[in-house]
């Protein structure tokens, strides 16, 4: 006889949980459920659902705070994101087909460069030039593998959106299908007077102070992993890192000003993926004043560049009406090799 699996929280369990998280009080949650959902449930019933969820996630989702208010634990906050998606997915599934939303693409902020081209192409093909997709930008914190899994890849399996653009995640999933759109490379923004056409990791960590993404970002993980794997003798991070931020605009501004002021004597550089920095290069949307004092070159170790794959991921098998969207994304990216830094 096979192993008996525990029962996952139901859609109703998730409704109850999100209501408790909202009101932070069992009695108020019971009253709201009766009014808004026309469901009669007792305080004991609410407590039973919470015990079920605690058992399923393996720890308490709430702690009792001052005056009896219920506060989410760290694990509880993570389950709340899951519960909200479950509730939203069920609500959308109950809608008549005519009222369902357009296919949604979720991506990180810098991927809007390609999704905006996709939007324009689709609107051009429509007789009334109406929107054919929606695009949702994920927060900066979702650039980490865990964040992207939680906010982009996992919701795909629930039908919360149609396509996720970014990494493939940390594990292969049979229920997801990923197509490579392009490969970005890590680049260094250096003074225009810097002569070499590439920079080694050893030189980066030894001679420069970098503005770069936080340690949870894919690009930063790649850099730190390569430093460890190749046993590069790197000084302490506080000596080689000027700032850790997802705000590429701020990094480019600070560094270009430094390059303009100090020229070849400047030790400040920006390390970013080629697609992240693309719009801030000369000739692009935000590559304006000051960019003539700086340029970007690839980062390498022993001639090998540091690269990251960017994928369009959908559920597997891929729905028929989504296939043309992925094909168009691949076509758009193939026409823009600058995403890869070439």
C-alpha positions as CSV (number, residue, x, y, z in Angstrom):
1,X,0.0,0.0,0.0
2,X,1.4,3.4,-0.9
3,X,2.1,6.2,1.4
4,X,-1.0,8.2,2.5
5,X,-0.5,11.9,1.7
6,X,-1.7,14.6,4.0
7,X,-4.5,16.8,2.7
8,X,-3.5,20.2,1.4
9,X,-5.5,23.3,2.5
10,X,-8.6,23.8,0.3
11,X,-9.7,26.9,-1.4
12,X,-12.1,27.6,1.5
13,X,-9.3,27.1,4.0
14,X,-7.3,29.7,2.1
15,X,-10.2,32.2,2.1
16,X,-10.4,31.8,5.9
17,X,-6.7,32.2,6.3
18,X,-6.5,35.4,4.2
19,X,-9.4,36.8,6.2
20,X,-7.7,36.1,9.5
21,X,-4.5,37.7,8.2
22,X,-6.5,40.8,7.1
23,X,-8.4,41.3,10.4
24,X,-5.8,39.8,12.8
25,X,-8.7,38.6,15.0
26,X,-10.7,35.4,14.9
27,X,-14.0,36.9,15.9
28,X,-13.8,39.7,13.3
29,X,-12.8,37.1,10.7
30,X,-15.9,35.1,11.5
31,X,-18.2,38.1,11.2
32,X,-16.6,39.1,7.8
33,X,-17.0,35.6,6.4
34,X,-20.6,35.5,7.4
35,X,-21.3,38.9,5.8
36,X,-19.2,38.8,2.6
37,X,-19.2,35.1,1.8
38,X,-22.6,34.2,3.4
39,X,-20.8,31.3,5.2
40,X,-21.6,30.4,8.8
41,X,-18.4,29.3,10.6
42,X,-17.6,29.3,14.3
43,X,-14.5,30.5,16.1
44,X,-13.8,26.8,16.7
45,X,-14.1,26.1,13.0
46,X,-11.6,28.8,12.3
47,X,-9.2,27.4,14.8
48,X,-9.6,23.9,13.3
49,X,-8.6,25.3,9.8
50,X,-5.6,27.1,11.3
51,X,-4.4,23.9,13.0
52,X,-4.8,22.1,9.6
53,X,-2.7,24.7,7.9
54,X,-0.1,24.7,10.7
55,X,0.2,21.0,10.4
56,X,0.6,21.2,6.6
57,X,3.3,23.8,6.6
58,X,5.1,22.3,9.5
59,X,5.0,25.3,11.9
60,X,2.7,28.0,13.3
61,X,1.5,30.5,10.8
62,X,0.4,33.0,13.4
63,X,1.6,34.2,16.8
64,X,-0.6,35.9,19.4
65,X,0.5,39.5,19.8
66,X,-0.6,42.3,22.1
67,X,-4.3,42.4,23.1
68,X,-4.8,39.0,21.4
69,X,-4.1,40.2,17.9
70,X,-2.8,37.5,15.5
71,X,0.5,38.3,13.8
72,X,1.8,36.3,10.8
73,X,5.1,34.5,11.3
74,X,7.8,34.4,8.6
75,X,6.4,31.1,7.4
76,X,2.9,32.4,7.7
77,X,3.7,35.4,5.4
78,X,5.0,33.0,2.8
79,X,1.8,30.8,3.0
80,X,-0.3,34.0,2.7
81,X,1.2,34.6,-0.7
82,X,0.2,31.0,-1.7
83,X,-3.3,31.4,-0.2
84,X,-3.9,34.7,-2.0
85,X,-3.0,33.0,-5.3
86,X,-5.3,30.1,-4.7
87,X,-8.2,32.4,-3.9
88,X,-7.5,34.5,-7.0
89,X,-7.2,31.5,-9.3
90,X,-10.5,30.1,-8.2
91,X,-12.2,33.4,-8.6
92,X,-10.9,33.8,-12.1
93,X,-11.9,30.2,-13.0
94,X,-15.5,30.9,-12.0
95,X,-15.7,33.9,-14.4
96,X,-17.6,33.5,-17.7
97,X,-15.2,33.0,-20.6
98,X,-16.1,36.4,-22.0
99,X,-15.0,38.1,-18.7
100,X,-11.7,36.3,-18.3
101,X,-8.5,38.4,-18.4
102,X,-6.1,38.6,-21.3
103,X,-3.0,36.3,-21.2
104,X,-0.7,37.7,-18.5
105,X,3.1,37.9,-18.8
106,X,5.1,38.4,-15.6
107,X,8.6,39.6,-15.9
108,X,11.3,41.6,-14.1
109,X,11.5,45.4,-14.8
110,X,14.3,45.2,-17.4
111,X,12.3,42.6,-19.5
112,X,9.7,45.3,-20.3
113,X,12.1,46.2,-23.2
114,X,11.0,43.0,-25.0
115,X,7.4,42.8,-23.7
116,X,6.7,46.3,-24.9
117,X,7.8,45.3,-28.4
118,X,5.5,42.3,-28.2
119,X,2.6,44.5,-27.1
120,X,3.1,46.8,-30.0
121,X,3.3,44.0,-32.5
122,X,0.1,42.4,-31.2
123,X,-1.8,45.6,-31.1
124,X,-0.7,46.4,-34.7
125,X,-2.2,43.0,-35.8
126,X,-5.6,43.8,-34.1
127,X,-8.1,45.7,-36.3
128,X,-9.0,48.0,-33.3
129,X,-5.4,48.1,-32.0
130,X,-6.6,46.9,-28.6
131,X,-4.4,45.2,-26.0
132,X,-4.0,41.5,-26.5
133,X,-1.9,40.7,-23.4
134,X,-1.3,42.2,-19.9
135,X,2.2,42.6,-18.4
136,X,3.0,42.6,-14.7
137,X,6.4,43.6,-13.4
138,X,7.7,41.7,-10.4
139,X,9.4,43.5,-7.6
140,X,13.1,43.8,-7.3
141,X,13.2,41.2,-4.5
142,X,11.9,38.6,-6.9
143,X,15.1,38.6,-8.9
144,X,16.4,35.9,-6.5
145,X,15.9,32.3,-7.4
146,X,13.5,31.8,-4.4
147,X,11.6,35.0,-5.1
148,X,11.1,34.1,-8.8
149,X,10.0,30.6,-7.9
150,X,7.4,31.9,-5.5
151,X,6.1,34.9,-7.5
152,X,6.5,33.7,-11.1
153,X,7.1,30.0,-11.6
154,X,4.8,28.5,-8.9
155,X,1.8,30.7,-9.9
156,X,2.2,29.4,-13.5
157,X,1.2,25.9,-12.2
158,X,-1.9,27.5,-10.7
159,X,-2.9,29.2,-13.9
160,X,-2.4,32.6,-12.4
161,X,-0.6,33.9,-15.5
162,X,0.4,32.6,-18.9
163,X,4.2,33.3,-19.3
164,X,7.0,34.0,-16.9
165,X,10.2,35.7,-18.3
166,X,13.4,35.2,-16.4
167,X,15.4,32.2,-15.0
168,X,14.3,28.6,-15.1
169,X,14.4,28.4,-11.3
170,X,16.5,26.1,-9.1
171,X,14.9,22.8,-10.1
172,X,13.4,21.2,-13.2
173,X,9.7,20.8,-13.1
174,X,7.8,18.4,-15.4
175,X,4.7,20.7,-15.3
176,X,6.7,23.6,-16.7
177,X,8.2,24.2,-20.2
178,X,11.0,26.8,-20.7
179,X,12.3,28.2,-24.0
180,X,15.6,30.1,-24.1
181,X,15.0,33.7,-25.3
182,X,18.6,34.9,-25.1
183,X,21.7,34.7,-23.0
184,X,22.8,37.8,-21.1
185,X,26.4,38.4,-20.0
186,X,27.8,40.2,-17.0
187,X,29.3,43.5,-18.0
188,X,31.4,46.2,-16.3
189,X,30.8,49.9,-16.7
190,X,34.2,51.5,-16.8
191,X,35.7,54.9,-17.7
192,X,35.8,55.5,-21.5
193,X,39.6,55.8,-21.2
194,X,39.9,52.3,-19.9
195,X,41.8,50.5,-22.7
196,X,41.2,46.7,-22.4
197,X,38.0,45.3,-24.1
198,X,37.2,43.0,-21.2
199,X,37.9,42.8,-17.5
200,X,38.9,39.8,-15.4
201,X,37.2,39.0,-12.2
202,X,40.6,39.1,-10.5
203,X,41.1,42.7,-11.6
204,X,37.5,43.6,-10.7
205,X,37.8,42.5,-7.1
206,X,41.4,43.7,-6.7
207,X,41.5,47.1,-8.3
208,X,37.9,48.4,-8.3
209,X,34.9,49.1,-6.1
210,X,31.7,47.9,-7.6
211,X,28.1,48.9,-7.5
212,X,26.1,45.7,-8.1
213,X,23.0,43.8,-7.2
214,X,22.4,42.3,-3.8
215,X,23.6,38.7,-3.0
216,X,20.2,37.2,-3.6
217,X,20.2,38.3,-7.3
218,X,21.0,35.7,-10.0
219,X,23.8,37.9,-11.5
220,X,25.4,38.4,-8.1
221,X,25.1,34.7,-7.2
222,X,26.9,33.9,-10.4
223,X,29.7,36.3,-9.7
224,X,30.2,35.1,-6.1
225,X,30.0,31.5,-7.1
226,X,32.7,31.9,-9.8
227,X,34.9,33.7,-7.3
228,X,34.6,30.7,-4.9
229,X,34.9,28.0,-7.6
230,X,38.0,29.5,-9.2
231,X,39.5,30.2,-5.8
232,X,40.1,33.9,-6.7
233,X,41.9,35.7,-3.9
234,X,39.3,38.4,-3.2
235,X,39.5,41.1,-0.5
236,X,36.7,41.5,2.0
237,X,33.4,42.6,0.4
238,X,33.4,45.9,2.2
239,X,36.6,46.8,0.3
240,X,35.6,45.7,-3.2
241,X,31.9,46.7,-3.1
242,X,30.7,50.3,-3.1
243,X,27.0,49.6,-3.0
244,X,24.5,46.8,-3.3
245,X,21.3,47.8,-5.0
246,X,18.7,46.8,-7.6
247,X,18.4,50.4,-8.7
248,X,20.4,50.4,-11.9
249,X,19.5,54.0,-12.5
250,X,21.2,55.1,-9.3
251,X,24.3,53.0,-10.0
252,X,24.7,54.4,-13.5
253,X,24.2,58.0,-12.4
254,X,26.7,57.7,-9.5
255,X,29.3,55.9,-11.6
256,X,29.0,58.1,-14.7
257,X,29.4,61.2,-12.6
258,X,32.5,59.6,-11.0
259,X,34.0,58.8,-14.4
260,X,33.3,62.3,-15.7
261,X,35.0,63.8,-12.7
262,X,38.0,61.5,-12.3
263,X,38.4,59.8,-15.6
264,X,40.9,56.9,-15.6
265,X,41.6,57.5,-11.9
266,X,38.1,56.4,-11.0
267,X,37.9,53.0,-9.3
268,X,34.1,52.9,-9.3
269,X,32.4,50.5,-11.7
270,X,29.0,49.0,-12.2
271,X,28.5,45.3,-12.6
272,X,25.3,44.3,-14.3
273,X,23.8,41.9,-16.8
274,X,23.8,43.1,-20.4
275,X,20.0,43.2,-20.6
276,X,19.6,45.1,-17.2
277,X,22.0,47.8,-18.4
278,X,20.8,48.0,-22.0
279,X,18.5,51.0,-21.8
280,X,21.2,53.0,-20.2
281,X,23.7,52.6,-23.0
282,X,24.4,55.3,-25.5
283,X,21.7,55.4,-28.2
284,X,19.0,53.8,-26.0
285,X,16.1,55.3,-24.1
286,X,17.9,56.5,-21.0
287,X,21.5,56.6,-22.3
288,X,21.6,60.3,-22.2
289,X,24.0,62.9,-20.6
290,X,27.2,61.6,-19.2
291,X,27.3,58.3,-20.9
292,X,30.1,59.4,-23.2
293,X,32.5,59.3,-20.2
294,X,31.8,55.5,-19.7
295,X,31.5,52.3,-21.6
296,X,30.7,48.7,-20.9
297,X,32.9,45.7,-21.4
298,X,32.4,42.0,-20.6
299,X,33.5,40.4,-17.4
300,X,35.5,37.1,-17.7
301,X,37.7,34.6,-16.0
302,X,40.4,33.1,-18.1
303,X,38.6,34.3,-21.2
304,X,35.3,32.7,-20.2
305,X,32.4,35.2,-19.9
306,X,29.9,35.0,-17.1
307,X,26.4,34.3,-18.7
308,X,22.8,33.9,-17.6
309,X,20.0,32.4,-19.6
310,X,16.7,34.2,-19.9
311,X,13.7,32.0,-20.6
312,X,10.0,32.2,-21.4
313,X,8.3,29.6,-19.2
314,X,4.8,28.3,-19.5
315,X,2.9,25.3,-18.2
316,X,3.6,22.0,-19.8
317,X,2.0,21.1,-22.1
318,X,1.9,24.6,-23.5
319,X,-1.6,25.9,-24.3
320,X,-2.2,26.3,-28.0
321,X,-3.1,30.0,-27.8
322,X,0.1,30.7,-25.9
323,X,2.5,29.1,-28.4
324,X,2.4,32.1,-30.8
325,X,3.3,34.5,-28.0
326,X,6.4,32.5,-27.1
327,X,7.4,32.3,-30.7
328,X,7.0,36.0,-31.1
329,X,9.1,36.6,-28.0
330,X,11.9,34.4,-29.4
331,X,11.7,36.3,-32.8
332,X,11.9,39.7,-31.1
333,X,14.9,38.6,-29.0
334,X,16.7,37.1,-32.0
335,X,16.5,40.6,-33.7
336,X,18.1,42.3,-30.7
337,X,21.5,40.7,-30.0
338,X,22.3,43.7,-27.9
339,X,20.4,42.0,-25.1
340,X,23.3,39.5,-24.9
341,X,25.8,42.4,-25.1
342,X,26.8,41.7,-28.7
